Amino acid sequence: MKNIQLIVLVAFLAIPICNTLAQNNSGLEASVHLGIPTEDIENSVNLVYGLDFSYYFINVAEVLDFGFTAGYINFNGDQLITSESLNVALPDASFFRLGGSGRLSFNGSLYFSLDLGYAIGLDDVEGGVYYQPKLGFNYDLFSFFVYYQKTYNDARFPNYSSAGLGASYHF
């Protein structure tokens, strides 16, 4: 419960900062994504969804951007995992993610981005390092992308990974 209160507090503090950055015509974007689980958790999780905010503030030669990202991702569990080597209960698992982001643009419309950082485990789930590559297409103030993401946890827990689709709005 304390983790959720902390996230709400950080979100309320971040709104004025994001608003100021957006007014400066910065590289601020908000993304939503929906996916399916892969690898260790594909039999115990039925849906993955999330929300991310990215801010790109370093631009190199109009094709390469660097910045930071933060977001929330939820693995909606529907059963428990039990096997000989793994005996873990997997209800819903949520993560608050913080990290760096890089984006390489091709011909102004296509892009490849990579988020790399740490996912703080919520709901009594261990956190871990995560990465999330995306391949996308820009259309005016929106972009649409496919992604794969993976969070590496403690060896006692399964790795959380998913693949899916998303959309972003550029402020």
Secondary structure, 3 states (H helix, E strand, C coil): CHHHHHHHHHHHHHHHHHHHHHHCCCEEEEEEEEEEEEHHHCCCEEEEEEEEEEEEEEEECCCEEEEEEEEEEEEEECCCEECCCCEECCCCEEEEEEEEEEEEEECCCEEEEEEEEEEEEECCCCCEEEEEEEEEEEECCEEEEEEEEEEECCCCCCCEEEEEEEEEEEC
